[in-house]
Amino acid sequence: MQSEVMFAGFGGQGILMIGKILAHAAMEEGYEVVWIPSYGPEMRGGTAYCTVVISDRPIGSPIIKNPMHLIAMNRPSLEKFAPTVKPNGVILVNSSLIPIRSNRTDVDELIVPATDIAKELGSIKAANIVALSAFVSRSKVVDFERLRECVKAEFAGKSKFIPLNMEAMDRGRAAASR
């Protein structure tokens, strides 16, 4: 089993963080994991992305041209990366910021208004956790409760944000089951 997940969006949306959290959860489950962030103009609002490869055997190459799954948090990311996703994968579309769809009939397209849900929770910064939770709930690449523990660990130094992120996780899971 090998799953490749690409996370993409604007710099500042927490794209690299949710990739790291997924990688952590997969490691906790005993999988081989590679997390490759992309650094560059994303600090100035460009597209930020990272890939996470999860496997039950050694990973031959961390470079992925055709990921199994995509979490697209903005329109440029969906337009750029959706055509590269393998058939039968999951494409999560942040419908709060993306008015179009992937136009793929060979994937499971998950439409989640992640940014709107985060606004309802009181912090737009939680949109990434909403999206990650919806994706994991649908794809099952890692156990949801293991993911919850890794989100708590990520925010352990800023414990006041843990309740917000737990609620974001619950709302993401609920959005994936609609």
C-alpha positions as CSV (number, residue, x, y, z in Angstrom):
1,M,0.0,0.0,0.0
2,Q,1.3,3.4,-0.9
3,S,-0.7,6.7,-0.8
4,E,0.6,10.0,-2.0
5,V,-1.2,13.2,-0.8
6,M,-0.6,16.7,-2.2
7,F,-1.7,19.7,-0.1
8,A,-1.8,23.0,-2.0
9,G,-3.1,26.5,-1.3
10,F,-2.0,30.1,-0.7
11,G,1.0,30.8,1.6
12,G,-0.3,31.4,5.1
13,Q,-3.2,28.9,4.9
14,G,-1.3,26.3,7.0
15,I,-0.7,23.9,4.1
16,L,2.7,22.7,5.2
17,M,1.4,22.3,8.8
18,I,-1.4,19.9,7.8
19,G,1.0,17.9,5.6
20,K,3.3,17.6,8.6
21,I,0.4,16.5,10.9
22,L,-0.7,13.8,8.4
23,A,2.9,12.6,8.2
24,H,3.1,12.5,12.0
25,A,-0.1,10.5,12.2
26,A,1.1,8.0,9.6
27,M,4.4,7.6,11.4
28,E,2.5,6.9,14.7
29,E,0.7,4.1,12.9
30,G,4.0,2.6,11.9
31,Y,4.1,3.5,8.2
32,E,7.1,4.7,6.2
33,V,6.6,8.4,5.6
34,V,8.1,11.2,3.5
35,W,7.0,14.8,3.8
36,I,8.3,17.2,1.2
37,P,7.5,20.9,1.7
38,S,7.8,23.5,-1.1
39,Y,9.5,26.7,0.0
40,G,9.6,29.8,-2.3
41,P,7.3,32.7,-3.1
42,E,4.5,31.3,-1.0
43,M,5.7,33.6,1.8
44,R,4.3,36.4,-0.4
45,G,1.0,34.8,-1.1
46,G,2.0,32.5,-3.9
47,T,1.1,28.8,-4.0
48,A,2.4,26.8,-1.1
49,Y,2.3,23.0,-1.4
50,C,3.7,19.8,0.0
51,T,3.5,16.2,-0.6
52,V,3.2,13.3,1.9
53,V,4.0,9.8,0.9
54,I,2.7,7.0,3.2
55,S,3.7,3.4,2.6
56,D,3.8,0.1,4.3
57,R,7.2,-0.6,2.7
58,P,10.4,1.5,2.0
59,I,9.6,4.5,-0.2
60,G,11.6,4.3,-3.4
61,S,11.3,8.0,-4.4
62,P,9.9,10.9,-2.5
63,I,9.2,12.8,-5.7
64,I,5.6,12.4,-6.8
65,K,4.3,13.6,-10.2
66,N,0.9,12.0,-9.9
67,P,-0.5,11.9,-6.4
68,M,-3.3,9.6,-5.3
69,H,-5.0,12.5,-3.5
70,L,-5.2,16.3,-3.5
71,I,-6.4,18.8,-0.9
72,A,-6.9,22.1,-2.8
73,M,-7.4,25.1,-0.7
74,N,-7.5,27.7,-3.5
75,R,-8.4,27.8,-7.2
76,P,-4.9,28.0,-8.7
77,S,-4.0,24.9,-6.8
78,L,-7.1,23.0,-8.0
79,E,-6.5,24.1,-11.6
80,K,-2.8,23.2,-11.5
81,F,-2.9,19.9,-9.6
82,A,-6.3,18.2,-10.2
83,P,-5.4,16.9,-13.6
84,T,-2.4,15.1,-12.1
85,V,-4.4,13.1,-9.5
86,K,-4.6,9.3,-10.1
87,P,-8.0,7.8,-10.9
88,N,-9.9,6.7,-7.8
89,G,-8.2,9.2,-5.6
90,V,-9.8,11.9,-3.5
91,I,-9.8,15.6,-4.5
92,L,-10.9,17.8,-1.6
93,V,-12.1,21.2,-2.9
94,N,-12.3,24.2,-0.5
95,S,-15.6,25.4,-2.0
96,S,-15.4,28.6,0.1
97,L,-12.6,29.9,-2.2
98,I,-13.0,27.7,-5.2
99,P,-16.2,28.3,-7.3
100,I,-15.3,25.6,-9.9
101,R,-14.9,21.8,-9.7
102,S,-12.2,19.5,-10.9
103,N,-14.3,18.1,-13.8
104,R,-13.0,14.7,-13.0
105,T,-15.4,11.8,-13.1
106,D,-12.8,9.2,-12.1
107,V,-12.1,10.6,-8.6
108,D,-14.0,11.1,-5.4
109,E,-14.5,14.8,-5.3
110,L,-15.1,16.1,-1.8
111,I,-16.6,19.6,-1.7
112,V,-16.1,21.2,1.7
113,P,-16.6,24.9,2.5
114,A,-13.5,24.8,4.9
115,T,-13.0,28.5,5.1
116,D,-16.6,29.2,5.8
117,I,-16.7,26.5,8.5
118,A,-13.6,28.0,10.1
119,K,-15.2,31.5,10.1
120,E,-18.2,30.0,11.9
121,L,-15.9,28.6,14.5
122,G,-14.3,32.0,15.1
123,S,-11.0,31.7,13.3
124,I,-10.3,31.5,9.6
125,K,-6.9,29.9,10.5
126,A,-8.7,26.6,11.3
127,A,-9.7,26.0,7.7
128,N,-6.7,23.8,7.2
129,I,-7.7,21.5,10.1
130,V,-11.3,21.4,8.8
131,A,-10.0,20.3,5.3
132,L,-7.5,17.8,6.7
133,S,-10.1,16.2,8.9
134,A,-12.7,16.0,6.1
135,F,-10.0,14.4,3.8
136,V,-8.9,11.8,6.4
137,S,-12.5,11.0,7.2
138,R,-13.2,10.3,3.6
139,S,-9.9,8.7,2.5
140,K,-9.1,6.8,5.7
141,V,-5.4,7.1,4.9
142,V,-4.8,7.2,8.7
143,D,-7.1,6.5,11.7
144,F,-9.2,9.6,12.6
145,E,-8.5,9.3,16.3
146,R,-4.8,9.0,15.7
147,L,-5.0,12.2,13.6
148,R,-6.8,13.9,16.5
149,E,-4.0,13.1,18.9
150,C,-1.4,14.4,16.4
151,V,-3.4,17.7,16.0
152,K,-3.4,18.0,19.8
153,A,0.4,17.3,19.8
154,E,0.9,20.0,17.2
155,F,-0.8,22.6,19.3
156,A,0.6,21.4,22.7
157,G,2.7,24.5,23.0
158,K,-0.4,26.7,22.3
159,S,-3.0,24.7,24.3
160,K,-5.5,27.5,24.1
161,F,-6.0,26.6,20.4
162,I,-6.7,22.9,21.1
163,P,-10.5,23.3,21.7
164,L,-10.9,25.3,18.5
165,N,-9.0,22.7,16.5
166,M,-10.9,19.8,18.0
167,E,-14.2,21.5,17.0
168,A,-12.7,22.1,13.5
169,M,-11.9,18.4,13.3
170,D,-15.5,17.4,14.2
171,R,-16.9,19.9,11.7
172,G,-14.5,18.6,9.0
173,R,-15.6,15.0,9.7
174,A,-19.2,16.0,9.5
175,A,-18.7,17.8,6.2
176,A,-17.1,14.7,4.7
177,S,-20.2,12.6,5.5
178,R,-22.7,14.8,3.7
